Amino acid sequence: MKIFNLVFVVLFILFAALQYNDPDPYLWIPIYLYGAFVCWMAYKEKVKPVLIFAGIAVYAAYAIYLFVADDGVLSWMTDHHAENIAGTMKAEQPWIEDAREFFGLAILIIVFLVNYFFLRKRNTIRK
């Protein structure tokens, strides 16, 4: 599990750095850095459940918004037939940007849940 968290610390810091050219870096850089921070604390086995649950709550709320927004994931799947969102790095259509952001949040949520359940099982999670 330590390797898992160390890998995601590095990945989330890299993801945060790549947000520099994003239309809204002020939002996404902190989102990914928070993910890196939680993984770092989990790596050190000093993560508190409130850190994990706060991240999941905020990220899930934003993911739901991105899913149902006018140019969100639902629109991408139904109106645009789930066209390729990885074709180019530049998101020329709003539904492509929203779908990418949604999946970024999904990755963060999954990593947080893995950490919570694994650390809870090992009884190393701090209260």
Residue, then its C-alpha position, 0 to 999 in steps of 0.5 A: m500500500k505504501i507503493f500505491n500511495l507513493v505512486f499517487v503522490v507523484l501522479f497527483i503532483l504531476f497532474a497538478a503541474l499539468q493544470y498550469n495551462d488549463p482554463d481553470p488552473y486555480l481550481w484544478i491545481p489545489i484539487y490534485l495537490y489535495g489528493a497528493f497530500v492525502c496520499w502522502m499522509a496515508y503513506k505515512e499512516k497518519v491520515k485522518p478519516v475527515l481528510i478522506f471524507a472531505g475530499i470524497a464529499v467535495y469531489a463527488a459533489y463536483a463530479i455529479y455537477l459535471f455529469v449533469a451539466d449542460d455540456g457535461v458527461l451525460s451530454w458527451m455520452t448521449d448527444h456526442h456519442a462518447e467521442n474520443i476525449a483523448g484525441t488531442m490535449k487541447a479540449e476544443q469542445p466543452w463536453i470534452e473538458d467536462a468529461r476529462e475533469f469528471f474522470g479526474l475526480a473519479i480517479l481521486i475518489i477511487v484512490f481515497l476509497v481504496n485508502y480508507f478501506f485498506l487503512r481501516k482494515r489494517n486499523t491504522i487510520r487515525k481518529 
